């Protein structure tokens, strides 16, 4: 028996090293703030009356930041200050700080928070910083009374915000700048190494002589899939900082095409290669002859691929010489494929070669001049604008709900916090001021993570104060390893961003400043205030958005199925531009579905049915596979639809694509949109009086009929291409793409069947006491 080799790629720890570097930058920023607040010149310390504001601002800005994103965060902090400072000065001047009461401060915080939360143009980071400022200004007016001046008090808060933003920028410059441009380049190079290694393993598996060797090679690529996905997410996260690094923008813009699309153009074919390998029944593959094997094993293809990846960041005026045009490498061997009969068994192999051709030849991997992509981009943007205009109403309603959530919860937290302990009333509002997100969040999970993070941070701070009680001037030093650790904890499943930020702030507020009085008393008071604030946030979340995450997941699956059905209809009519737009929407919705599913798994069940997470994970996996297959289908259809044989093949291809229309997706979408089958039946009976279940129609998903249709299509491929008056090279490539297209259609129907199976399991799980006939259910929901 062979020993299974586990490959650890050199880029496996790249994300961890980046997070460690980011954590060290956070520590530098907090060190600058601490040294300034504790040991800075007296006239500066007089302005830094609220170091907690500076710490919170820095932590919110620096986390996983580059210089570009830090500059953006500092600008957002400036926007928040400009928004809050004039209104708060006017309010304090009109009422008078000495006349501010607990209820008056709560009302001022609530009203101001609503005005900050509702505007769409203000980013979430700016809103969070503005919430922090509002809490400190108005609670501080109550705590300090007549000693709080109407002008200098808000200015002190603004100065603390400026200190946090300035420390963030300095932390990203010292000891050397961490530029977004440099980071994107470095991470992209790591990703292309990952992609090259995976594609190389998959090619070796494709050429394997036995199934065992192929499976072993495929399994070696599995760890790389996860690290590749993390690299893609990291690149998409940090690339937003590029536009803020102005002095590097001119050179970079010439070769910078939207990175998310470029990464997708590399990742999708590699996923397709893996999918093809999983579908190949046996090895060696019949269509792989010695000539084809020689070409595919050529090291020149591998090197050309790597050259193209490196070329993505080369300006247009810097030439890169590629040894041989890539098409020629395929042209030398494609004629051998025409000798292989197009059978159902050979479809995965043709699909693999089509994906490899897409990976090597995809022109989107190289930067295009702006003029070449302008027309298509404008078309896509116009369609996006039209779609966005249709959801403006619901989105406006969501902003109002978000504004009410922030307003009432902050006001209530401030009021109850000051009733409990007037002196420490800041912390109930400050805790939730940095917790708000636009949209729904796993509120119980967030609250639990914040309480745990605050607790362990406070305990660390208390222990540190006790150990260094007699040398208080150097106790800030023990904060540095804690800041690094908690910055890394923000990426853990146990704590997440909420818990990590709470943990670092919990220790900072004890070890990072003076004059809080007895440490243990402050720690207990702050933990209580944090609990009060989180209680208010949870209550308002439940009252204003009472829908469970499980229900939202179900609705979102229905929405995704509707987009898939629309894509299939547009593919069958060869409306490929609209399909690309829908695929973009579907990817975004699948990411949201993933987040909602994660929240539903963490949500307490109470008296409801538990969340069927395994089924929803399988649905999400199938929908993701459908997205990849549709993207590769577009590549095949664009080749067939754009060349000399279009008229002869179009009718033949469209007839084959018609299978996608009668796939049952619409039925599944309608089933998932039903909240309760029992209530739905009762409502339908009241409307119509009776249900004619005998006329129920079956769900039209049959892979057996699909297989027969595909076989019939394959039998006519050779006949159809022989009739076309075209070059042999074009005919050979057409055969490749037609076979690949057939595989896509077959696998799409397989994935739909898997989605149907999961949905049936979900419906039965939600209705354990009912015998459900899905043919009857489809009939009812379609009425």
RAWO-V787528 format. One record per residue. N is the residue number from 1. OMEGA is omega in whole degrees, -180 to 180 (999 if undefined). Layout:
# RAWO-V787528
n = {N N}
omega = {OMEGA OMEGA}
This chain:
# RAWO-V787528
n = {1 2 3 4 5 6 7 8 9 10 11 12 13 14 15 16 17 18 19 20 21 22 23 24 25 26 27 28 29 30 31 32 33 34 35 36 37 38 39 40 41 42 43 44 45 46 47 48 49 50 51 52 53 54 55 56 57 58 59 60 61 62 63 64 65 66 67 68 69 70 71 72 73 74 75 76 77 78 79 80 81 82 83 84 85 86 87 88 89 90 91 92 93 94 95 96 97 98 99 100 101 102 103 104 105 106 107 108 109 110 111 112 113 114 115 116 117 118 119 120 121 122 123 124 125 126 127 128 129 130 131 132 133 134 135 136 137 138 139 140 141 142 143 144 145 146 147 148 149 150 151 152 153 154 155 156 157 158 159 160 161 162 163 164 165 166 167 168 169 170 171 172 173 174 175 176 177 178 179 180 181 182 183 184 185 186 187 188 189 190 191 192 193 194 195 196 197 198 199 200 201 202 203 204 205 206 207 208 209 210 211 212 213 214 215 216 217 218 219 220 221 222 223 224 225 226 227 228 229 230 231 232 233 234 235 236 237 238 239 240 241 242 243 244 245 246 247 248 249 250 251 252 253 254 255 256 257 258 259 260 261 262 263 264 265 266 267 268 269 270 271 272 273 274 275 276 277 278 279 280 281 282 283 284 285 286 287 288 289 290 291 292 293 294 295 296 297 298 299 300 301 302 303 304 305 306 307 308 309 310 311 312 313 314 315 316 317 318 319 320 321 322 323 324 325 326 327 328 329 330 331 332 333 334 335 336 337 338 339 340 341 342 343 344 345 346 347 348 349 350 351 352 353 354 355 356 357 358 359 360 361 362 363 364 365 366 367 368 369 370 371 372 373 374 375 376 377 378 379 380 381 382 383 384 385 386 387 388 389 390 391 392 393 394 395 396 397 398 399 400 401 402 403 404 405 406 407 408 409 410 411 412 413 414 415 416 417 418 419 420 421 422 423 424 425 426 427 428 429 430 431 432 433 434 435 436 437 438 439 440 441 442 443 444 445 446 447 448 449 450 451 452 453 454 455 456 457 458 459 460 461 462 463 464 465 466 467 468 469 470 471 472 473 474 475 476 477 478 479 480 481 482 483 484 485 486 487 488 489 490 491 492 493 494 495 496 497 498 499 500 501 502 503 504 505 506 507 508 509 510 511 512 513 514 515 516 517 518 519 520 521 522 523 524 525 526 527 528 529 530 531 532 533 534 535 536 537 538 539 540 541 542 543 544 545 546 547 548 549 550 551 552 553 554 555 556 557 558 559 560 561 562 563 564 565 566 567 568 569 570 571 572 573 574 575 576 577 578 579 580 581 582 583 584 585 586 587 588 589 590 591 592 593 594 595 596 597 598 599 600 601 602 603 604 605 606 607 608 609 610 611 612 613 614 615 616 617 618 619 620 621 622 623 624 625 626 627 628 629 630 631 632 633 634 635 636 637 638 639 640 641 642 643 644 645 646 647 648 649 650 651 652 653 654 655 656 657 658 659 660 661 662 663 664 665 666 667 668 669 670 671 672 673 674 675 676 677 678 679 680 681 682 683 684 685 686 687 688 689 690 691 692 693 694 695 696 697 698 699 700 701 702 703 704 705 706 707 708 709 710 711 712 713 714 715 716 717 718 719 720 721 722 723 724 725 726 727 728 729 730 731 732 733 734 735 736 737 738 739 740 741 742 743 744 745 746 747 748 749 750 751 752 753 754 755 756 757 758 759 760 761 762 763 764 765 766 767 768 769 770 771 772 773 774 775 776 777 778 779 780 781 782 783}
omega = {180 178 -179 -179 175 -177 174 -177 -179 -178 -175 -179 -176 -179 180 179 178 179 177 178 178 178 178 176 177 178 178 -180 179 177 178 -180 -178 179 179 -177 -175 -170 -180 177 -174 -177 175 -180 178 179 -177 -179 -177 180 180 178 179 179 -179 180 -179 -178 178 -176 -168 -174 179 -173 166 180 -180 -180 176 175 177 179 178 176 177 177 176 178 179 -179 179 -180 -173 -171 -178 -178 -180 177 179 -179 180 179 -178 -176 -176 -178 -178 -179 179 176 179 -179 177 178 179 179 179 178 -178 -178 -180 180 178 -180 178 -172 -171 -175 -179 -173 -176 -179 -177 180 178 179 180 179 178 177 179 -179 -179 -180 -177 -177 -172 175 178 177 178 -177 -176 176 -175 179 180 180 -176 -179 -175 -180 175 179 176 177 178 178 177 176 178 178 179 179 -180 178 178 180 179 180 179 177 -177 -4 174 -176 173 -173 177 180 -179 -178 178 178 -176 -180 178 177 177 180 -179 173 177 -179 180 179 179 -180 177 177 -180 177 177 178 179 -178 -177 -179 180 -176 -178 179 -180 -180 179 180 178 -180 176 180 -177 178 -179 178 179 180 176 178 178 179 179 180 -179 179 179 -180 -173 -176 180 -180 -176 -175 -180 177 -165 -171 176 -169 -173 -179 -174 -174 -177 -178 -176 170 -174 -170 -179 179 -179 177 179 179 175 -173 -176 178 179 174 178 177 178 179 179 -180 178 -176 -179 -173 -175 177 -2 -177 -173 -175 -178 177 -177 -179 178 179 -179 -179 -177 178 -176 178 -179 177 -180 -180 178 178 -180 177 -180 178 179 -176 -178 -178 178 178 -173 -177 176 -173 173 -176 177 -173 -177 -180 -171 -179 -177 179 177 -178 -178 -173 -176 -179 178 -179 -180 177 179 -179 179 180 180 -178 -177 -175 180 180 177 179 177 -180 177 178 180 176 178 -179 -176 -171 -173 -177 -180 178 178 -179 178 170 -175 -175 -176 -177 -172 -175 -179 180 180 179 -180 180 179 178 179 180 179 179 -180 -178 -179 -178 -179 -179 178 -179 176 178 178 179 177 179 178 178 178 179 180 -175 -174 -178 177 179 -180 180 179 -178 -179 179 179 174 180 -178 -175 -177 -178 -177 179 -162 178 179 -178 -179 -177 179 -179 -175 -173 172 178 -173 -176 175 178 -166 180 178 179 -180 179 -180 -180 178 179 180 178 -178 -177 176 179 178 178 179 179 179 179 179 179 -179 -177 -176 -176 178 -174 -176 -178 -177 179 -177 -177 175 -171 178 179 178 179 -178 -177 175 176 179 179 -179 -180 178 -176 -175 -177 -179 -177 -178 -180 179 179 -179 -178 179 179 179 -178 -176 177 -175 -172 178 -174 168 172 -177 180 -174 -175 178 178 -179 -180 180 -178 177 178 179 178 179 178 -180 -180 176 179 -179 180 -179 -179 178 -179 -177 -175 178 -173 -177 179 178 178 179 179 177 -179 178 -177 174 177 179 179 178 177 178 178 179 178 177 -179 179 -179 176 -178 175 178 175 -167 179 179 177 179 178 180 177 177 177 -177 177 178 -180 178 175 177 178 178 180 179 179 177 179 -178 178 -177 -176 177 -175 -172 -179 -179 173 178 -177 -180 -172 -178 180 -180 176 178 176 -180 179 179 178 177 177 178 178 -180 -179 180 178 179 174 180 178 180 -179 179 177 -178 -173 -172 -175 -168 -179 -172 -174 -177 -175 -172 -180 -180 -179 -179 178 179 -179 180 178 -178 -177 -176 -171 179 -180 -179 177 -179 177 -179 179 -178 179 179 -178 -179 -178 -180 179 -180 179 180 180 -179 178 177 -178 -171 177 180 177 178 -175 -180 180 -179 -179 180 175 -173 175 -178 179 178 179 177 179 179 179 179 179 178 178 -179 -180 -178 -178 -178 -180 -178 -178 179 -178 -176 176 -178 180 179 179 -179 178 -180 178 178 178 178 -176 177 176 177 178 179 178 179 -179 -179 -179 175 179 176 -180 177 178 178 177 178 180 -180 -179 176 179 179 -178 179 179 -179 -179 -172 -176 -175 171 -172 171 -172 173 177 -180 177 180 -178 -176 178 -176 999}
